[in-house]
Amino acid sequence: MAGFEWVRPGSLDELCREISAGDDGTKLVSGGVALSILIKQRLFKPTRLIGVKSIGGLDSIGLENGVLKVGP
């Protein structure tokens, strides 16, 4: 697999900082099976991957005042 930086922020604030510091090759990952296939086939060459799976609250889905709300 091609080289890239893997980042795992511990909070939503850290996530926002990491996204702000990123470039076009920075992508968010929460599972990554399809993404790993694209990387192995060299169809996608990220510079940074930011893992968001361990950040609490990003997994919520619900209705709030008649509006679908996903995550924070």
Secondary structure, DSSP 8 states (H G I E B T S, - for coil): ----EEE--SSHHHHHHHHHT--TTEEEESS-HHHHHHHHTTS---SEEEE-TTSTTTT-EEEETTEEEE--
